[in-house]
């Protein structure tokens, strides 16, 4: 039962992380893409948006202009600085846009809600994910295998109390 709960939590987190990387629009209405592995990072404008003159090449000036426009959009009071409130408002807006996009993409029955079956891995994806975590093929995932899977996905937590030292591949060090 514990293993099932841990797996469900891990898979839900993976699903949400992957969806958070979906394309959205930023405060200026610019089409952007958040890095799927770092949903906490600001979205990146797509190439066509950055290429302001449409010549198929980016200049330093085009990149600087986009950065200035994003700053100006976040600086809602126009004082030339970003307050904690302005940064929070910008982050809240991005989060709301990503959430709406996630619901739009995954709401298969059109009720405006996400049920568990709409969010989980489809088909045999859960089994494949479980099999990748079950490094010793014994049909269960122990704490070390779970930690190693997290490390492989870039979500490692380093040395944790009770889990000993780990090598670069998430395996427990002997000795």
C-alpha positions as CSV (number, residue, x, y, z in Angstrom):
1,X,0.0,0.0,0.0
2,X,2.8,2.4,0.9
3,X,4.5,1.6,-2.4
4,X,1.3,2.4,-4.3
5,X,0.9,5.7,-2.6
6,X,4.6,6.6,-3.2
7,X,4.3,5.7,-6.9
8,X,1.1,7.6,-7.3
9,X,2.6,10.7,-5.7
10,X,5.8,10.4,-7.9
11,X,3.8,9.9,-11.1
12,X,1.5,12.8,-10.3
13,X,4.5,15.1,-9.7
14,X,6.1,13.9,-13.0
15,X,2.8,14.6,-14.9
16,X,2.5,18.0,-13.4
17,X,6.1,18.9,-14.1
18,X,5.8,17.8,-17.7
19,X,2.6,19.7,-18.2
20,X,4.1,22.8,-16.6
21,X,6.5,22.9,-19.6
22,X,3.6,23.4,-22.0
23,X,3.5,26.5,-24.2
24,X,1.8,29.5,-22.6
25,X,1.5,33.3,-23.2
26,X,3.4,35.7,-20.9
27,X,2.2,39.0,-19.5
28,X,2.7,40.7,-22.9
29,X,0.8,38.0,-24.8
30,X,4.0,36.6,-26.2
31,X,4.0,32.8,-26.9
32,X,6.6,31.3,-24.6
33,X,7.9,27.9,-23.4
34,X,8.9,27.0,-19.9
35,X,11.7,24.5,-19.5
36,X,9.9,21.2,-18.6
37,X,12.6,20.3,-16.1
38,X,12.4,23.7,-14.3
39,X,8.8,24.9,-14.2
40,X,9.9,27.5,-11.6
41,X,12.0,29.3,-14.3
42,X,10.4,32.1,-16.4
43,X,9.1,31.1,-19.8
44,X,11.2,31.7,-22.8
45,X,9.8,33.4,-25.9
46,X,9.9,31.4,-29.1
47,X,12.2,32.2,-31.9
48,X,9.6,33.9,-34.1
49,X,8.8,36.3,-31.2
50,X,12.4,37.2,-30.6
51,X,13.1,37.7,-34.3
52,X,11.3,41.1,-34.3
53,X,12.3,42.0,-37.9
54,X,11.4,38.5,-39.2
55,X,14.7,38.0,-41.1
56,X,15.4,34.5,-39.7
57,X,18.3,35.6,-37.5
58,X,18.5,37.0,-33.9
59,X,20.6,40.1,-33.0
60,X,21.7,41.1,-29.6
61,X,19.5,44.2,-29.9
62,X,16.4,42.0,-30.6
63,X,17.2,39.9,-27.5
64,X,17.7,43.0,-25.4
65,X,14.5,44.6,-26.6
66,X,12.5,41.5,-25.6
67,X,14.1,41.5,-22.2
68,X,13.3,45.2,-21.8
69,X,9.7,44.6,-22.9
70,X,9.2,41.7,-20.4
71,X,10.7,43.9,-17.6
72,X,8.4,46.8,-18.5
73,X,5.4,44.5,-18.5
74,X,6.3,43.3,-15.0
75,X,6.9,46.8,-13.7
76,X,3.3,47.6,-13.4
77,X,3.8,50.9,-11.6
78,X,6.5,52.1,-14.0
79,X,9.0,53.0,-11.4
80,X,11.9,51.2,-13.1
81,X,12.1,48.6,-10.4
82,X,10.4,45.3,-9.6
83,X,8.9,45.0,-6.1
84,X,8.1,41.8,-4.4
85,X,4.4,42.4,-5.1
86,X,5.1,42.9,-8.9
87,X,7.2,39.7,-9.1
88,X,4.6,37.8,-7.1
89,X,1.8,39.1,-9.4
90,X,3.8,38.1,-12.5
91,X,4.5,34.6,-11.1
92,X,0.9,34.2,-10.1
93,X,-0.2,35.1,-13.6
94,X,2.1,32.6,-15.2
95,X,1.0,29.9,-12.8
96,X,-2.7,30.6,-13.5
97,X,-2.0,30.5,-17.3
98,X,-0.1,27.2,-17.0
99,X,-2.9,25.8,-14.9
100,X,-5.6,26.8,-17.4
101,X,-3.6,25.4,-20.2
102,X,-3.1,22.1,-18.3
103,X,-6.8,21.8,-17.7
104,X,-7.5,22.6,-21.4
105,X,-5.0,20.0,-22.6
106,X,-6.0,17.2,-20.3
107,X,-9.8,17.7,-19.6
108,X,-10.9,14.8,-21.8
109,X,-14.6,14.9,-20.8
110,X,-14.9,18.7,-21.0
111,X,-16.2,19.3,-17.5
112,X,-13.5,21.9,-16.6
113,X,-12.0,19.6,-14.0
114,X,-9.2,17.1,-14.1
115,X,-10.0,13.6,-12.8
116,X,-7.3,11.3,-11.8
117,X,-7.7,9.2,-14.9
118,X,-7.2,12.3,-17.1
119,X,-3.8,13.1,-15.4
120,X,-2.2,9.7,-15.0
121,X,0.1,8.0,-17.5
122,X,-1.9,6.4,-20.3
123,X,-1.7,2.7,-21.3
124,X,1.3,0.8,-20.0
125,X,3.4,3.9,-19.3
126,X,3.0,3.4,-15.5
127,X,4.3,-0.1,-15.8
128,X,7.2,1.1,-17.9
129,X,8.0,3.8,-15.3
130,X,7.8,1.3,-12.5
131,X,10.0,-1.2,-14.3
132,X,12.7,1.5,-14.8
133,X,12.6,2.3,-11.1
134,X,12.7,-1.4,-10.1
135,X,16.5,-1.7,-10.7
136,X,16.8,-5.2,-9.3
137,X,13.6,-6.5,-11.0
138,X,12.2,-7.9,-7.8
139,X,8.7,-6.4,-8.4
140,X,9.1,-3.8,-5.7
141,X,10.8,-0.4,-5.4
142,X,12.7,0.1,-2.2
143,X,13.9,3.5,-0.8
144,X,17.3,3.3,-2.6
145,X,15.7,2.5,-6.0
146,X,13.2,5.4,-5.4
147,X,16.0,7.8,-4.5
148,X,18.1,6.7,-7.5
149,X,15.1,7.2,-9.8
150,X,14.7,10.7,-8.4
151,X,18.4,11.4,-8.9
152,X,18.2,10.2,-12.6
153,X,15.3,12.6,-13.1
154,X,17.2,15.5,-11.6
155,X,15.2,15.5,-8.4
156,X,17.8,14.0,-6.2
157,X,18.1,15.2,-2.6
158,X,21.7,14.3,-2.0
159,X,22.6,12.7,1.3
160,X,19.5,12.1,3.4
161,X,19.4,11.0,6.9
162,X,19.1,7.3,7.1
163,X,20.0,6.8,3.5
164,X,23.8,7.0,3.6
165,X,26.3,8.5,1.1
166,X,25.4,8.1,-2.6
167,X,27.5,8.0,-5.7
168,X,26.8,10.1,-8.7
169,X,24.2,7.6,-10.0
170,X,22.1,7.6,-6.8
171,X,23.5,4.3,-5.5
172,X,24.5,3.9,-1.9
173,X,28.2,3.9,-1.3
174,X,29.7,1.0,0.5
175,X,32.3,1.2,3.2
